[in-house]
Amino acid sequence: MLKRIILFFITFYLVNNFAYSQRTTDFGILLGRSYYLGEVNPKRHHGEGVGSFTIGAMLRRNLNERYSIKANLNRTTLRAEDEVVDFAFNQIRNASFETKLTEFSASIEFNFLPYRNGTKKGFTPYIFVGASMVWYNPETFVNGVEVVTEETDSKSSLALPFGPGFRLSLGNKVSLGFEWGFRRTNNDFIDGLPNLKNDIQELSKEYDTDWFVVTGFTLTYRISKVGKCPYYYGF
């Protein structure tokens, strides 16, 4: 399914590039926080031990006032521990993990309002959906003992990023934004917990894939010249 999504975005980008010549391109940075959602952190979005600093770079191609395609490269650290989770099962298991994570994603954005930098149409909420590849290397402990199994050797995963955002024009070339993006991965190994079916106590659930969330502010700068298409730019 994710391979089909990636193929769709590549085809969509090529078709639009050939069909239209007047586009703008933005380059920017993302600063924010990321956190993990899974067996070691079932539901907490904030609080003790939840969230780590995230930095990223982005390249956005604005196709028109409504649609954009975007590539992101993000770097963060994900961590969680059962000790701070208010569930008896987590307290008994007493697992914890930490991993450096790198994500490369491609997504398409839809603006709810017509948007252009440096005009009266200089703000809009939007939603995005795409596909990403993530790389990680968890260090996982259960009751103070490091967990090492063949099952945790998987160091990469496909993911489905989606969520809402907001963009505000700060001038003819600069814009400020905020994004709250969820990532659903296609495996259960980001936390490094093995799926032990025959153990007395199940450490993990193979049917419950791991998630992580990236939130942050974006600052972008338009690096391409404005075209002269009357329809697109209103000149």
C-alpha positions as CSV (number, residue, x, y, z in Angstrom):
1,M,0.0,0.0,0.0
2,L,2.7,2.5,0.9
3,K,4.6,1.7,-2.3
4,R,1.5,2.6,-4.3
5,I,1.3,5.9,-2.4
6,I,4.9,6.7,-3.1
7,L,4.4,5.9,-6.8
8,F,1.3,8.1,-6.9
9,F,3.2,11.1,-5.5
10,I,6.1,10.7,-8.0
11,T,3.6,10.5,-10.9
12,F,1.6,13.4,-9.6
13,Y,4.8,15.6,-9.4
14,L,6.0,14.7,-12.9
15,V,2.6,15.3,-14.5
16,N,2.2,18.7,-12.9
17,N,5.7,19.8,-13.7
18,F,5.1,19.1,-17.4
19,A,1.6,20.5,-17.4
20,Y,2.4,23.8,-15.8
21,S,5.5,26.0,-15.9
22,Q,4.7,28.7,-13.3
23,R,5.6,27.3,-9.9
24,T,7.4,28.5,-6.7
25,T,9.8,26.6,-4.5
26,D,10.4,27.1,-0.8
27,F,13.3,25.9,1.4
28,G,12.9,25.8,5.1
29,I,13.7,24.4,8.5
30,L,11.6,22.7,11.2
31,L,12.2,23.1,14.9
32,G,10.0,21.2,17.4
33,R,9.5,18.0,19.3
34,S,8.7,14.4,18.6
35,Y,7.4,11.6,20.7
36,Y,6.6,7.9,20.5
37,L,3.2,6.1,20.9
38,G,3.2,2.4,21.4
39,E,3.4,-0.3,24.1
40,V,5.8,1.7,26.3
41,N,3.8,4.9,25.9
42,P,0.1,3.9,25.0
43,K,-1.5,7.4,25.1
44,R,0.5,10.2,26.7
45,H,1.2,13.2,24.4
46,H,3.0,15.3,27.0
47,G,4.5,15.1,30.5
48,E,7.5,13.5,32.1
49,G,9.8,11.7,29.7
50,V,7.5,12.4,26.6
51,G,9.0,14.4,23.8
52,S,12.5,15.2,22.5
53,F,13.9,18.0,20.4
54,T,13.5,17.6,16.6
55,I,15.3,19.4,13.8
56,G,14.5,19.1,10.1
57,A,14.9,20.5,6.6
58,M,12.2,20.8,4.0
59,L,11.7,21.6,0.3
60,R,8.2,22.6,-0.8
61,R,7.0,22.9,-4.4
62,N,3.9,25.1,-4.6
63,L,1.8,23.8,-7.5
64,N,-1.0,26.4,-7.2
65,E,-2.9,28.2,-4.4
66,R,-4.4,25.0,-3.1
67,Y,-1.8,22.2,-3.6
68,S,1.9,21.7,-2.7
69,I,4.2,18.8,-2.6
70,K,6.9,18.6,0.0
71,A,10.0,16.6,1.0
72,N,11.2,16.5,4.6
73,L,14.4,15.2,6.3
74,N,14.0,15.1,10.1
75,R,16.2,14.0,12.9
76,T,15.1,13.3,16.5
77,T,15.4,11.0,19.5
78,L,12.5,8.8,20.7
79,R,12.3,7.5,24.2
80,A,9.8,6.1,26.7
81,E,9.7,4.1,29.9
82,D,7.1,2.0,31.7
83,E,8.0,3.5,35.0
84,V,6.0,6.7,34.3
85,V,3.0,4.9,32.7
86,D,-0.1,4.6,35.0
87,F,-0.9,1.0,34.0
88,A,-0.2,-2.1,36.2
89,F,1.1,-4.1,33.2
90,N,3.7,-1.4,32.3
91,Q,4.8,-1.1,35.9
92,I,5.3,-4.9,36.2
93,R,7.2,-5.1,32.8
94,N,9.4,-2.1,33.6
95,A,10.7,-1.6,30.1
96,S,12.4,1.4,28.6
97,F,14.0,2.4,25.3
98,E,15.8,5.2,23.5
99,T,16.6,5.5,19.8
100,K,18.0,8.1,17.4
101,L,15.6,8.3,14.4
102,T,16.0,9.8,10.9
103,E,13.0,10.3,8.7
104,F,12.8,11.1,5.0
105,S,9.3,11.8,3.8
106,A,7.3,13.0,0.7
107,S,3.8,14.4,1.1
108,I,1.1,16.4,-0.6
109,E,-0.5,19.4,1.1
110,F,-4.0,20.8,0.6
111,N,-4.7,24.4,1.6
112,F,-8.2,25.1,2.9
113,L,-7.8,28.7,1.8
114,P,-6.1,30.1,-1.4
115,Y,-2.5,30.8,-0.3
116,R,0.3,33.0,-1.7
117,N,3.2,34.7,0.0
118,G,3.1,38.5,0.2
119,T,-0.6,38.9,-0.7
120,K,-3.9,39.2,1.1
121,K,-4.2,35.4,0.7
122,G,-1.2,35.0,3.0
123,F,-2.5,32.5,5.6
124,T,-4.3,29.1,5.5
125,P,-4.8,26.0,7.5
126,Y,-3.9,22.8,5.6
127,I,-3.8,19.0,5.8
128,F,-1.1,16.7,4.5
129,V,-0.6,13.0,3.7
130,G,2.3,11.1,2.3
131,A,4.8,8.3,2.8
132,S,8.2,8.2,4.6
133,M,11.1,6.0,5.3
134,V,12.5,5.9,8.9
135,W,15.8,4.6,10.2
136,Y,16.4,3.8,13.9
137,N,18.5,1.7,16.3
138,P,16.8,1.2,19.7
139,E,18.5,0.4,22.9
140,T,15.9,-1.4,25.0
141,F,15.9,-2.6,28.6
142,V,13.4,-4.8,30.6
143,N,14.0,-4.7,34.3
144,G,17.5,-3.3,33.7
145,V,18.5,-6.0,31.3
146,E,19.2,-5.1,27.7
147,V,17.0,-6.8,25.2
148,V,18.7,-8.2,22.1
149,T,16.9,-10.6,19.7
150,E,16.7,-11.3,16.0
151,E,13.3,-9.7,15.9
152,T,14.8,-6.3,16.9
153,D,17.4,-6.4,14.1
154,S,15.0,-4.5,11.8
155,K,16.4,-1.0,11.6
156,S,14.1,0.7,9.1
157,S,10.4,1.0,8.4
158,L,8.0,2.6,6.0
159,A,5.5,5.0,7.6
160,L,2.4,6.9,6.7
161,P,2.6,10.6,7.8
162,F,-0.5,12.7,8.0
163,G,-1.9,15.6,10.0
164,P,-2.9,19.3,10.0
165,G,-0.9,22.5,9.8
166,F,-1.1,26.2,9.4
167,R,0.9,28.7,7.2
168,L,1.3,32.5,7.6
169,S,3.0,34.8,5.1
170,L,5.6,37.1,6.7
171,G,6.5,38.9,3.5
172,N,7.0,38.3,-0.2
173,K,9.4,35.4,0.4
174,V,9.2,34.3,4.0
175,S,6.5,32.3,5.7
176,L,6.0,30.8,9.2
177,G,4.1,27.6,9.9
178,F,3.1,25.0,12.5
179,E,2.6,21.3,11.9
180,W,1.3,18.4,13.9
181,G,2.1,15.2,12.1
182,F,1.3,11.6,13.0
183,R,3.4,8.7,11.7
184,R,2.1,5.2,11.5
185,T,4.9,2.8,10.9
186,N,4.5,-0.7,9.3
187,N,6.2,-2.7,12.1
188,D,6.3,-3.0,15.9
189,F,10.1,-2.7,16.4
190,I,10.9,1.0,17.0
191,D,10.7,0.4,20.7
192,G,12.9,-2.7,20.4
193,L,10.5,-4.9,22.4
194,P,10.3,-8.5,21.0
195,N,7.0,-10.1,20.3
196,L,7.3,-13.1,22.7
197,K,4.2,-15.2,22.2
198,N,5.2,-18.2,24.3
199,D,6.5,-16.2,27.3
200,I,4.5,-16.2,30.5
201,Q,4.3,-12.4,30.1
202,E,3.8,-11.0,26.7
203,L,6.4,-8.2,26.2
204,S,4.9,-6.7,23.0
205,K,2.0,-7.1,20.6
206,E,2.9,-7.8,17.0
207,Y,-0.5,-6.7,15.7
208,D,0.0,-3.2,17.4
209,T,2.4,-1.2,15.2
210,D,4.4,1.7,16.6
211,W,3.6,5.3,16.0
212,F,5.5,8.6,16.5
213,V,4.5,12.2,16.3
214,V,6.4,15.2,14.9
215,T,5.2,18.7,15.9
216,G,7.0,21.9,15.3
217,F,7.3,25.4,13.8
218,T,8.5,25.8,10.2
219,L,10.3,28.8,8.7
220,T,10.5,28.8,4.9
221,Y,12.1,31.1,2.3
222,R,11.1,31.2,-1.3
223,I,14.1,30.3,-3.4
224,S,12.5,30.6,-6.9
225,K,11.4,33.6,-8.9
226,V,7.7,34.5,-9.1
227,G,6.3,33.6,-12.5
228,K,4.1,35.8,-14.6
229,C,1.1,33.5,-15.1
230,P,-2.0,35.8,-14.7
231,Y,-4.2,33.0,-13.5
232,Y,-1.9,31.8,-10.8
233,Y,-0.5,35.0,-9.5
234,G,-3.3,37.5,-10.2
235,F,-1.1,40.0,-12.1
